[in-house]
Amino acid sequence: MKSKLLQELEARGFINQSSNLEGLDEALASGRIVGYWGTDPTGDSLHVGHLASLMLIRWFQKYGNKPILLVGGATGRIGDPSGRDKGRPMLTDEQIEKNCTGLRKSISKFIKFGDGENDAIMVDNYDWMKNYGHMEFLREFGTDFTIPRMLSMESVKRRLENGMTFLEFNYMTFQAVDFLTLNKKYNCTLQFCGADQWGNSVMGVELIRKKLGKEVFVLSTALITDSKGEKIGKSAGNAVWVNEEKTTPYEYYQYFRNTPDDLVEKFLKIFTEIPLDEISRLSKLEGAELNEAKKILAFAATEIAHGHDAAVAAESAASALFGGGTDKENIPSFKLDMSVPMGIIDFLVAVKLFSSKSEARRMIEQGGIQIDGKKAIDWKAEVAPAEEIMVQKGKKTFLRVVTK
């Protein structure tokens, strides 16, 4: 490939699929282009499952191109059927506004916004979709989408057996109109997406070709999965969030510190900006030395998302717990109003380590809970009030409980 950006992305394993990789290569090699990535406000923070796309856009900007980040205030009111067995819950206007604010915070950690030539801008598709009446939208775009083509999409096929609604069926048309609108207003010629968004994204390419006779492009990334091969996302219950109110920098650091051995090289390439020759060296390490590579991965990923000081603090906290250090101030903490002894199960649920008493009891019976360094063996036991109580869940999760 001619484009330095695509060479970088290919070497790091970002590229999954493109509508026209050769044409995109020519466009990128010819000069600066504008590209966009969108996400719906179904939550108030991005999570690690979003980061392949977000890091791809970060590289896109580093190589001199201009990103547009779209928050789907309109599409969020419909609900994306991709990868779903049932419809998404309907969000209120207040929830959407709150979530949009949280998503802007997440994105700003990775992408530079401003008035410069390649500084990013943020848009909300509700700003243009709210201006269409139903009849007007159908007359403007209804003949550009055929039913057989829409039914051929995997996101639709999967949902038809479960009763896909007309509301969700319209989702791909909204996303296509987004691309068309951004192309007209900003000369945006590239859409980034995850592999599960491929069908929705190529509809925009087709719509722009029909309406304007222009060639635009889609570039997708592979979905990030956990050690069990399951997609990382909040709906799967295994999300690691970007915003520190939901996942602390220490917990974020620990997520990457605990990367399975066979994923270290992949995660170094995708979640950090460490040079490829250094990644090649680190990925060849084995045994105890591989743990050093994991620490470098964790620090670099945390530094991008939370800044240098937070990465240093997280590293210090991890050292305190696993390396015999003494600095525990940066370990996640929870303030609990506790003036009398509390049943251990109620205690564990109260500090948010478990969502149910049955889960807490099961973990105790399996020997997975320690209170102040002592294994809890009796689920009927009580925890006495103390200025500070150190709780360990499993091998990797620690919580410093500060009682009032």
Helices and strands as residue ranges (DSSP letters): H 4-12, E 17-18, H 21-30, E 34-39, G 48-50, H 51-62, E 66-71, G 75-77, H 93-108, E 121-124, H 126-129, H 134-141, G 142-144, H 147-151, H 154-160, H 166-169, H 171-186, E 188-194, G 195-197, H 198-212, E 217-221, G 234-236, H 249-257, G 261-263, H 264-271, H 276-283, H 288-306, H 308-322, E 333-336, E 342-343, H 344-350, H 357-365, E 369-371, E 374-375, E 382-383, E 388-393, E 397-403
